[in-house]
Amino acid sequence: MKNIFLLNMWKSTFIVLAWVFSVILHNIINGLFAVKEWVFFIIAVIIIPAYVFASLIYTGYRMAKKKMKNRGRRKESSPEAKDD
């Protein structure tokens, strides 16, 4: 649960498939039953894009944080940083 917004290849594939599935289900239900179906429409148009946006921001933040942390370690272990 800690990394629910951290994107990886598996999660990205699942998001795309969930979006396609929601669009297809919306169109099938709308076409077969001639009713205004809104659940899958809301999932495909609002929920999934909002999740992707939040996940991209969080993943970028985590990558930047990790890069800054590694950059600090490199400076500490360099010979110029040591005071002999």
Backbone bond lengths (Angstrom), bond angles and torsions (degrees), N, CA, C in turn:
res aa  C-N    CA-C-N  psi(-1)  N-CA   C-N-CA  omega(-1)  CA-C   N-CA-C  phi
1 M - - - 1.448 - - 1.527 111.28 -
2 K 1.333 115.27 -20.48 1.458 119.89 -177.45 1.534 111.77 -64.52
3 N 1.320 116.75 -38.39 1.463 120.80 -175.40 1.528 111.89 -107.70
4 I 1.307 117.85 40.95 1.458 120.68 -177.74 1.527 112.02 -65.40
5 F 1.321 118.18 -27.85 1.462 121.34 -179.92 1.529 113.04 -100.35
6 L 1.322 118.18 0.80 1.460 121.15 -179.81 1.526 108.88 -83.48
7 L 1.331 116.44 117.36 1.461 120.97 -176.29 1.523 111.77 -82.17
8 N 1.313 114.93 143.87 1.448 122.78 169.60 1.533 107.14 -141.94
9 M 1.309 117.91 -179.60 1.461 120.71 -174.32 1.531 111.50 -64.59
10 W 1.327 117.29 -42.39 1.455 120.52 -179.52 1.527 110.83 -62.84
11 K 1.306 116.68 -46.42 1.458 120.91 -178.19 1.529 111.44 -66.41
12 S 1.330 117.23 -37.28 1.462 120.73 177.88 1.526 111.09 -64.29
13 T 1.328 116.44 -41.77 1.466 120.75 177.03 1.522 110.64 -63.36
14 F 1.314 117.14 -42.29 1.460 121.19 179.00 1.526 111.34 -63.04
15 I 1.315 117.64 -39.47 1.469 121.55 179.32 1.525 110.55 -63.36
16 V 1.323 116.35 -45.38 1.471 119.93 179.59 1.519 110.30 -63.37
17 L 1.326 117.91 -43.98 1.467 121.05 179.15 1.530 111.74 -65.32
18 A 1.310 117.79 -38.35 1.467 121.00 177.62 1.520 110.68 -64.54
19 W 1.331 117.16 -39.33 1.462 120.75 178.54 1.531 110.50 -65.36
20 V 1.331 116.92 -47.04 1.472 120.62 179.06 1.521 110.22 -61.33
21 F 1.326 117.59 -43.84 1.465 122.50 178.91 1.530 110.89 -60.81
22 S 1.320 117.56 -42.05 1.464 120.74 179.55 1.525 111.58 -65.52
23 V 1.321 117.19 -41.13 1.468 120.58 178.55 1.524 110.47 -65.03
24 I 1.327 116.84 -44.34 1.468 120.45 -179.85 1.527 110.79 -64.45
25 L 1.322 117.34 -45.42 1.473 119.63 178.84 1.523 111.65 -62.24
26 H 1.309 117.22 -40.33 1.464 120.43 177.62 1.522 110.58 -59.50
27 N 1.329 116.52 -46.70 1.460 119.89 -178.68 1.524 112.55 -68.72
28 I 1.329 117.92 -38.10 1.469 120.75 178.77 1.517 111.00 -65.48
29 I 1.323 117.26 -48.01 1.466 120.35 -179.86 1.512 110.75 -64.24
30 N 1.315 117.20 -40.92 1.459 121.48 179.17 1.531 110.60 -64.85
31 G 1.332 118.06 -40.29 1.460 121.53 -178.50 1.518 114.13 -75.71
32 L 1.317 117.14 -40.42 1.466 120.33 -176.51 1.522 113.41 -76.72
33 F 1.297 116.44 -41.46 1.457 119.54 -173.25 1.517 113.68 -104.05
34 A 1.314 117.50 -5.86 1.471 122.79 179.46 1.528 112.22 51.75
35 V 1.324 114.89 41.24 1.466 120.35 176.20 1.526 107.83 -118.19
36 K 1.290 115.51 156.40 1.461 120.74 176.63 1.524 108.18 -81.81
37 E 1.313 115.38 99.77 1.454 121.48 -179.04 1.521 107.74 -93.13
38 W 1.328 118.38 126.40 1.448 121.27 -173.63 1.524 113.89 -117.64
39 V 1.336 118.50 -16.22 1.466 120.33 -175.22 1.529 111.06 -65.27
40 F 1.329 117.44 -54.01 1.454 120.31 -178.74 1.524 111.40 -69.84
41 F 1.324 116.60 -28.48 1.464 120.51 175.79 1.525 110.59 -64.49
42 I 1.330 117.17 -45.53 1.468 121.97 178.70 1.531 110.30 -64.29
43 I 1.335 116.59 -40.21 1.461 120.23 178.25 1.521 110.63 -61.48
44 A 1.357 116.27 -45.77 1.467 120.50 -175.61 1.523 112.91 -74.63
45 V 1.317 118.30 -31.56 1.454 120.45 -172.60 1.532 113.17 -97.55
46 I 1.317 117.98 -30.24 1.468 120.04 -174.85 1.532 112.62 -115.07
47 I 1.320 117.78 -53.51 1.466 121.17 -170.60 1.527 112.47 -68.77
48 I 1.330 117.51 -51.00 1.464 119.69 -177.68 1.533 111.38 -65.42
49 P 1.343 120.43 -46.34 1.469 117.96 176.87 1.533 113.68 -62.12
50 A 1.323 118.07 -35.77 1.465 120.59 177.64 1.527 110.56 -65.18
51 Y 1.337 116.71 -40.52 1.463 121.01 178.06 1.529 110.48 -64.60
52 V 1.337 116.79 -43.25 1.465 120.64 179.60 1.534 110.09 -62.73
53 F 1.311 117.67 -44.36 1.462 121.53 179.32 1.532 110.96 -60.54
54 A 1.329 116.89 -48.43 1.470 120.56 179.38 1.528 111.02 -64.16
55 S 1.318 117.18 -38.63 1.460 120.81 -179.96 1.513 111.78 -67.70
56 L 1.327 117.60 -39.30 1.455 120.27 177.79 1.524 111.44 -64.11
57 I 1.314 116.86 -41.54 1.471 120.39 178.18 1.525 110.39 -65.18
58 Y 1.326 117.47 -45.35 1.465 121.11 -179.04 1.524 111.16 -65.16
59 T 1.334 116.87 -42.93 1.463 120.38 -179.93 1.532 110.33 -64.77
60 G 1.322 117.08 -41.59 1.462 120.18 176.66 1.520 111.72 -63.04
61 Y 1.317 117.14 -40.54 1.463 121.76 177.57 1.529 110.60 -61.79
62 R 1.338 116.01 -46.04 1.465 119.88 -179.27 1.526 111.60 -64.47
63 M 1.339 116.19 -40.24 1.465 119.57 179.07 1.529 111.00 -65.83
64 A 1.331 117.12 -42.14 1.466 120.81 178.42 1.520 110.96 -65.17
65 K 1.313 117.05 -40.72 1.463 121.52 179.12 1.529 110.51 -63.66
66 K 1.332 115.90 -42.57 1.454 120.23 179.30 1.532 110.82 -66.38
67 K 1.315 117.09 -38.99 1.461 121.44 179.29 1.527 110.61 -65.30
68 M 1.318 117.17 -42.96 1.467 120.76 178.69 1.526 110.68 -64.96
69 K 1.324 116.63 -38.60 1.456 120.89 179.55 1.528 110.39 -65.28
70 N 1.335 116.47 -42.64 1.469 120.09 178.47 1.521 111.36 -68.18
71 R 1.311 118.25 -34.74 1.461 121.76 178.98 1.532 109.69 -64.83
72 G 1.321 117.58 -39.64 1.460 121.33 177.81 1.508 112.16 -66.08
73 R 1.304 117.49 -37.12 1.464 120.73 178.14 1.523 111.24 -67.27
74 R 1.320 116.53 -38.13 1.453 120.54 -179.90 1.529 110.99 -64.33
75 K 1.322 117.19 -39.95 1.464 120.69 -179.81 1.522 110.63 -67.98
76 E 1.327 117.42 -37.59 1.460 120.63 -179.63 1.519 111.64 -67.89
77 S 1.317 117.84 -32.88 1.463 120.32 -176.81 1.523 113.02 -91.41
78 S 1.322 118.62 -2.63 1.464 120.82 -179.64 1.536 109.59 -75.45
79 P 1.340 117.29 150.99 1.475 119.94 -179.35 1.530 113.73 -64.99
80 E 1.328 116.96 -28.33 1.467 119.36 -179.31 1.528 111.94 -69.70
81 A 1.317 116.98 -25.85 1.458 120.73 -176.18 1.518 112.32 -78.39
82 K 1.322 116.91 -18.92 1.463 120.08 -177.34 1.538 110.19 -82.88
83 D 1.307 115.60 134.97 1.472 121.62 177.85 1.532 108.03 -100.29
84 D 1.313 117.70 103.26 1.469 121.19 179.28 1.500 111.18 -102.11
